[in-house]
């Protein structure tokens, strides 16, 4: 059985983009693969969260993983910092990662432009830590978006470099993996691009949002004054709302509003009300589970302990072998 490895940074609550773009596929994957799903709290340190914020966001992501349907008996759900072996492998791999290749990483250059006052070493070596998350469990399938494919290529580079340096055939190559034939792009409510926390809370519908909050957010979503010509192309903000309806509503509902738009008869108030109700209906099962799991501290701690044990079992074996390959042997 091949191994799937994927992590989500603990930078806040998960939203519909995380759910339809990743979590719903994770739930399917766990029946066919050896899955490691982790909360990347070490990665989140590049943005310097407060201790309380770090703890609360990590806990929230664990809750939402479970609420979305990831089964801790079928998959390994763990917190990255609970597996110290990842930091050890990160140290060794940093010795074989070169400044030039790290500085050329597109994500690093983007971060430097966006945050010139916070260009820390963690940002520079981010691809090395990501590689170690995968290599530690000998992952071969990694569910990533287009923006992470370069990091995955670097993972293969670091693993192959290790193999060549020590003349071994040890680390396998990992490749991008999409479980579904169809990639789901979930747009935000602000009219620009995909749903993401960096665009602000108003752009996101979180899995933990109560129904009344979802309704308010959708009703405030960016729209325009309406079409003025028959079969007029939709501007991006309107197309985004229709794309959201395509995800959460029935085909008949979507077609009904498509027809109204094309005939210049659409009323955005009615459209948004329908979208909001369908969104509430789609998220209610996960929302209810989030509330239930959040209040069951004993269960939550049991899941976290189990995940750490399973992840460390895999990681300990890898690091024992890596140390021997490098030459760190008992005297």
C-alpha positions as CSV (number, residue, x, y, z in Angstrom):
1,X,0.0,0.0,0.0
2,X,1.5,3.3,-1.1
3,X,1.9,6.2,1.5
4,X,0.1,9.5,1.2
5,X,1.5,12.5,3.2
6,X,-0.2,15.8,3.5
7,X,-0.3,18.6,6.0
8,X,-2.2,21.8,6.7
9,X,-0.5,24.8,8.4
10,X,-2.1,25.8,11.7
11,X,-2.7,29.4,10.8
12,X,-6.4,29.4,11.6
13,X,-9.8,27.8,11.0
14,X,-10.4,25.6,7.9
15,X,-12.8,26.9,5.2
16,X,-14.8,25.5,2.3
17,X,-11.7,25.7,0.1
18,X,-9.8,23.4,2.5
19,X,-12.8,21.1,2.7
20,X,-13.7,20.7,-1.0
21,X,-10.1,21.1,-2.2
22,X,-8.5,18.7,0.3
23,X,-10.4,17.2,3.2
24,X,-13.2,15.5,1.3
25,X,-10.5,13.7,-0.8
26,X,-8.5,12.8,2.3
27,X,-11.6,11.0,3.6
28,X,-11.7,8.9,0.4
29,X,-7.9,8.3,0.3
30,X,-7.8,6.7,3.8
31,X,-9.6,3.7,2.5
32,X,-7.0,3.0,-0.2
33,X,-3.7,4.3,1.1
34,X,-1.5,4.4,4.1
35,X,-2.2,8.0,5.0
36,X,-0.4,10.5,7.2
37,X,-2.3,13.8,7.7
38,X,-0.5,16.2,10.0
39,X,-0.9,19.7,11.4
40,X,2.1,21.7,10.4
41,X,2.7,23.8,13.5
42,X,6.5,24.0,13.0
43,X,5.9,25.5,9.5
44,X,3.6,28.1,11.1
45,X,6.4,29.5,13.3
46,X,7.7,31.5,10.3
47,X,4.9,34.0,11.0
48,X,5.6,34.1,14.7
49,X,2.2,33.2,16.3
50,X,1.7,33.8,20.0
51,X,1.8,30.7,22.2
52,X,-1.9,30.8,22.9
53,X,-2.8,31.4,19.3
54,X,-0.6,28.5,18.2
55,X,-2.1,26.1,20.7
56,X,-5.7,27.1,19.8
57,X,-5.3,26.9,16.1
58,X,-3.5,23.5,16.2
59,X,-6.3,22.1,18.4
60,X,-8.9,23.6,16.0
61,X,-7.4,21.9,13.0
62,X,-7.3,18.5,14.7
63,X,-11.0,18.9,15.6
64,X,-11.9,19.9,12.0
65,X,-9.9,17.0,10.5
66,X,-12.0,14.6,12.6
67,X,-15.3,16.5,12.0
68,X,-14.6,16.2,8.2
69,X,-14.5,12.5,8.5
70,X,-10.8,11.6,8.8
71,X,-10.7,8.4,10.9
72,X,-7.8,8.1,13.3
73,X,-8.1,4.3,13.2
74,X,-7.6,4.3,9.4
75,X,-5.3,7.3,9.0
76,X,-2.5,8.8,11.1
77,X,-3.5,12.2,12.3
78,X,-0.7,13.9,14.1
79,X,0.8,17.2,15.2
80,X,4.1,17.9,13.5
81,X,5.9,19.1,16.6
82,X,5.0,15.9,18.5
83,X,7.4,14.0,16.2
84,X,10.9,15.3,17.0
85,X,12.4,13.1,14.3
86,X,11.2,15.5,11.7
87,X,13.4,18.2,13.2
88,X,16.4,15.9,13.2
89,X,15.9,14.9,9.6
90,X,15.5,18.6,8.8
91,X,18.9,19.3,10.3
92,X,20.6,16.6,8.2
93,X,18.9,17.6,5.0
94,X,19.8,21.3,5.5
95,X,23.4,20.2,5.2
96,X,22.7,19.1,1.6
97,X,20.4,22.0,0.5
98,X,22.2,24.8,-1.2
99,X,21.6,28.5,-0.8
100,X,21.1,29.2,-4.5
101,X,18.4,26.6,-5.0
102,X,16.5,27.8,-1.9
103,X,16.7,31.4,-2.9
104,X,15.3,30.6,-6.4
105,X,12.2,29.0,-4.9
106,X,9.1,30.9,-6.2
107,X,7.3,30.7,-2.9
108,X,10.3,32.1,-1.1
109,X,10.6,35.1,-3.5
110,X,6.9,35.7,-3.1
111,X,7.2,35.7,0.7
112,X,10.1,38.2,0.5
113,X,8.2,40.6,-1.6
114,X,5.1,40.3,0.6
115,X,6.9,40.5,3.9
116,X,10.3,42.2,3.5
117,X,10.6,42.8,7.2
118,X,10.3,39.1,8.1
119,X,12.7,37.2,5.8
120,X,13.8,34.5,8.3
121,X,15.8,31.4,7.8
122,X,12.6,29.3,8.3
123,X,11.1,30.8,5.2
124,X,14.3,30.1,3.2
125,X,14.5,26.5,4.3
126,X,10.7,25.9,4.2
127,X,11.1,23.5,1.2
128,X,13.6,21.4,3.2
129,X,11.2,21.0,6.2
130,X,8.4,20.1,3.7
131,X,10.6,17.5,2.1
132,X,11.4,16.0,5.5
133,X,7.7,15.7,6.3
134,X,7.3,13.5,3.2
135,X,10.6,11.6,3.3
136,X,10.3,10.7,7.0
137,X,7.4,8.4,6.2
138,X,8.6,7.5,2.7
139,X,5.6,9.2,1.1
140,X,5.2,8.7,-2.6
141,X,1.9,10.5,-3.1
142,X,1.4,14.1,-2.0
143,X,-1.9,15.9,-2.5
144,X,-0.7,19.4,-3.5
145,X,-1.9,22.3,-5.6
146,X,0.0,23.9,-8.5
147,X,1.7,26.4,-6.1
148,X,3.4,23.6,-4.2
149,X,4.7,21.5,-7.2
150,X,8.1,23.2,-7.1
151,X,8.5,22.3,-3.4
152,X,7.7,18.7,-4.4
153,X,10.3,18.8,-7.1
154,X,12.8,20.0,-4.5
155,X,11.7,17.1,-2.2
156,X,12.8,14.7,-5.0
157,X,16.0,16.6,-5.4
158,X,16.9,16.4,-1.7
159,X,16.0,12.7,-1.5
160,X,18.0,11.8,-4.6
161,X,20.9,13.9,-3.4
162,X,21.0,12.0,-0.1
163,X,20.9,8.7,-2.0
164,X,23.8,9.7,-4.3
165,X,25.9,11.2,-1.5
166,X,25.7,7.9,0.6
167,X,25.5,5.6,-2.4
168,X,22.2,4.1,-1.3
169,X,18.7,3.5,-2.8
170,X,16.8,4.6,0.3
171,X,14.4,7.6,-0.2
172,X,11.7,7.1,-2.8
173,X,10.5,9.8,-5.1
174,X,7.2,11.6,-4.3
175,X,4.8,12.9,-6.8
176,X,1.8,15.2,-6.8
177,X,-1.4,13.2,-6.3
178,X,-5.0,14.1,-7.1
179,X,-7.5,11.5,-5.9
180,X,-10.4,13.1,-7.8
181,X,-10.4,13.4,-11.6
182,X,-11.7,16.9,-11.2
183,X,-9.9,19.6,-9.2
184,X,-12.3,21.8,-7.3
185,X,-11.5,25.5,-7.2
186,X,-13.4,27.2,-4.4
187,X,-13.6,30.9,-4.9
188,X,-13.9,33.5,-2.1
189,X,-16.7,35.9,-1.4
190,X,-14.6,39.0,-2.0
191,X,-14.7,38.7,-5.8
192,X,-11.0,37.9,-6.3
193,X,-9.5,34.5,-6.8
194,X,-9.7,31.4,-4.5
195,X,-11.0,31.3,-1.0
196,X,-8.1,31.9,1.5
197,X,-7.5,33.3,4.9
198,X,-5.0,35.8,3.6
199,X,-8.0,37.6,2.0
200,X,-9.7,38.2,5.3
201,X,-12.6,36.5,7.2
202,X,-15.3,38.1,5.0
203,X,-13.9,36.2,2.0
204,X,-14.1,32.8,3.7
205,X,-16.8,30.5,4.8
206,X,-15.3,28.5,7.7
207,X,-16.4,25.0,8.6
208,X,-17.0,26.3,12.1
209,X,-19.2,29.3,11.0
210,X,-22.7,29.1,12.5
211,X,-25.6,29.2,10.0
212,X,-26.4,32.9,10.7
213,X,-22.8,33.9,10.1
214,X,-22.8,32.1,6.7
215,X,-26.0,33.8,5.7
216,X,-24.5,37.3,6.6
217,X,-21.3,36.6,4.7
218,X,-23.0,35.4,1.6
219,X,-25.5,38.3,1.5
220,X,-22.5,40.7,1.8
221,X,-20.6,38.9,-1.0
222,X,-19.3,41.2,-3.8
223,X,-21.8,41.4,-6.8
224,X,-22.8,44.1,-9.3
225,X,-25.9,45.8,-10.6
226,X,-26.9,42.8,-12.8
227,X,-26.6,41.9,-16.5
228,X,-27.7,44.4,-19.1
229,X,-27.6,42.1,-22.2
230,X,-29.0,38.6,-23.0
231,X,-26.3,35.9,-22.4
232,X,-23.8,38.4,-21.2
233,X,-20.5,37.0,-19.9
234,X,-20.3,37.1,-16.1
235,X,-17.6,39.3,-14.5
236,X,-15.3,37.5,-12.1
237,X,-17.2,38.3,-8.8
238,X,-20.4,37.0,-10.3
239,X,-18.8,33.9,-11.8
240,X,-17.3,33.2,-8.4
241,X,-20.8,33.1,-6.8
242,X,-22.1,30.8,-9.5
243,X,-19.0,28.5,-9.0
244,X,-19.8,28.3,-5.3
245,X,-23.4,27.4,-6.2
246,X,-22.1,24.7,-8.5
247,X,-20.3,23.2,-5.5
248,X,-23.0,23.3,-2.9
249,X,-26.3,23.4,-4.8
250,X,-28.2,21.0,-7.0
251,X,-27.8,21.0,-10.7
252,X,-31.4,22.1,-11.1
253,X,-30.9,25.1,-8.8
254,X,-27.8,26.2,-10.6
255,X,-29.5,25.9,-14.0
256,X,-32.5,27.9,-12.7
257,X,-30.3,30.9,-11.8
258,X,-28.1,30.5,-14.9
259,X,-31.3,30.9,-17.0
260,X,-32.4,34.0,-15.0
261,X,-29.0,35.6,-15.4
262,X,-28.9,34.9,-19.2
263,X,-32.4,36.4,-19.6
264,X,-31.4,39.5,-17.5
265,X,-34.1,38.6,-14.9
266,X,-31.8,37.6,-12.0
267,X,-32.3,39.2,-8.6
268,X,-29.1,38.9,-6.6
269,X,-31.0,39.0,-3.3
270,X,-32.9,35.8,-4.2
271,X,-29.8,34.2,-5.7
272,X,-27.7,34.9,-2.5
273,X,-30.4,33.7,-0.2
274,X,-30.5,30.4,-2.1
275,X,-26.7,30.1,-2.1
276,X,-26.6,30.8,1.6
277,X,-29.2,28.2,2.5
278,X,-27.5,25.5,0.3
279,X,-24.2,26.4,1.9
280,X,-25.7,26.0,5.4
281,X,-27.1,22.7,4.4
282,X,-23.8,21.5,3.0
283,X,-21.8,22.5,6.1
284,X,-24.2,21.6,8.8
285,X,-23.0,18.0,9.3
286,X,-19.4,19.1,9.7
287,X,-20.4,22.1,11.8
288,X,-22.3,19.9,14.2
289,X,-19.4,17.5,14.5
290,X,-17.0,20.3,15.2
291,X,-19.1,21.5,18.2
292,X,-19.4,17.9,19.5
293,X,-15.7,17.0,19.2
294,X,-14.6,20.4,20.6
295,X,-16.4,19.6,23.8
296,X,-15.0,16.1,24.2
297,X,-11.5,16.8,25.5
298,X,-10.9,13.2,26.5
299,X,-11.5,11.9,23.0
300,X,-9.4,14.7,21.4
301,X,-6.4,13.9,23.7
302,X,-6.8,10.2,22.9
303,X,-6.7,10.9,19.1
304,X,-3.6,13.2,19.5
305,X,-1.7,10.6,21.6
306,X,-2.6,7.8,19.1
307,X,-1.5,9.9,16.2
308,X,1.8,10.8,17.8
309,X,2.5,7.1,18.6
310,X,1.7,5.9,15.0
311,X,3.7,8.8,13.4
312,X,6.7,8.2,15.7
313,X,6.7,4.5,15.0
314,X,7.3,5.3,11.3
315,X,9.6,8.2,12.0
316,X,11.8,6.3,14.5
317,X,12.4,3.5,12.1
318,X,13.4,6.0,9.3
319,X,15.8,8.0,11.6
320,X,17.5,4.8,12.9
321,X,18.3,3.8,9.3
322,X,19.2,7.4,8.3
323,X,21.7,7.7,11.2
324,X,23.3,4.4,10.2
325,X,23.6,5.4,6.6
326,X,25.2,8.7,7.5
327,X,27.6,7.0,9.9
328,X,26.2,7.9,13.3
329,X,26.7,4.6,14.9
330,X,27.3,3.5,18.6
331,X,30.9,3.2,19.6
